[in-house]
């Protein structure tokens, strides 16, 4: 039941959808800084990332889930299970789809998954900047014919069109509740996790199709040197084949240096301090299928 009053409202909102529909782009926009990595490759998000948006009237806690897809390895199983489990913990579900792609088997799979939920489900049609406005009604109809959504909101997470309206509508559906996080907190993930994600984003972006998702980043050290006003960060980029190690390092170390330069810039923005970043590359064969290594790299199923 929709609630609307003047009391402080707070609640949890799950963002689900097929890979690459813009969930992380939306999350980064509404919290005002980068906490979820963005990539044009599908299945970028591997862990649930909580983004917190606090106003005088409300606190919205967003959970960005991994894109729901047919898993091909144990890491994929973890990602899909993680996304499914969030549906049980939230006050509103945002089902995000691409405006420029017709409803497909993956979307229908998610809709089937939603059939038994009593939680309000919003259909959020992203990337409306890529289609003609006249096409929107047909897109909306193709989804509303197969599921009764609580709300339908077309928007562009990239340029911000209609995002404010979505935030206002979400707030109406939240219960009265406490302030779970301090006003200035934008995520519940430790900085170690965010830093590893920022480095992984640069690997995905700069290696393009050569290194798909066989890469993990392990933060070995974060040390603050107050006298030099500097943060020392040491990280290992893990791949699962010898050939990928050479690709990540690049000719005479050029690509690894570029990964480090771009990642350091984002980390400095995150920490508000100068950063010395040291990167290493290591091969751990077939790590995505080894539960022990998945746990070592932070993918802990028992937490969900």
TARANOR-V883085 format. One line per field, one symbol per residue. phi: phi as a letter, one per 30 degrees, with the letter a starting at -180 (. if undefined). burial: I if it has 16 or more other ideal C-beta (glycine too) atoms within 10 Angstrom, else O. Layout:
phi->???
burial->???
This chain:
phi->.dcaacddcalcbcccldeicjdddddddddiadbcdcadcdhddccdccccbcbdcabccccdcdedaddcadddeeddddddddddcccbccccbddcbdebedddddddddecdcdecccccciddcbdeddddddeddcddcacddbbbdabddcjeidddddddeedcdddadddbdecccacdddeddddddddedddddchddbdbcbbbcddabbccddchbccbbbcccbcbedddddddidhidddddeddddeddddddciadbccccbbbcbehddccedddddcjccdddc
burial->OOOOOOOOIIIIIIIIIIIIIIIIIIIIIIIOOIIIIIIOOOIIIIIIIIIIIIOOOIIIIIIIIIIIIOOOIIIIOIIIOIIOOIIOOIIIIIIIIIIOIOIOOIIOOIIOOOOOOOIIIIIIIIIIOOIOOOOOOOIIOOIOOOIOIOIOIIIIIIOOOIIOOIIOIIIOIIOOOOOOIOOOOIIIIOOOIIIIIIIIIIIIIIIOOOIOIIIIIIIOOIOOOOOOOOIOIOIIIIIIOOOIIOIIIOOOOOIIOOIIOIIIOIIOOIIOOOIOIOIOIOOIOOIIOIOOIIOOIIIOOOOI
